[in-house]
Amino acid sequence: MRKNGLPEQYIVIKTSDEEFAICLDSLANEESPVYGIEIPFNGSVNKIGDDFNSYIKDVLDESIEIIDEDLD
């Protein structure tokens, strides 16, 4: 990811075929926001969570909904 321009401040927590990365912003003062970033990095970021906890909660909630739908 770094070879494709991802700045050092972003900590990758998940990737999608090395074209998209979910990252924490290590320069944040408090809880680290979670961003979706396209690779190669072009300077734009898309905030997808206010902090890691809310991001994980959203991911788990979505997963539970999908499981529930599959069970119906």
Secondary structure by P-SEA (a helix, b strand, c coil): cccccccccccccccccccccccccccccccbbbbbbccccccccccccccaaaaaaaaaaaaaaaaaaaac
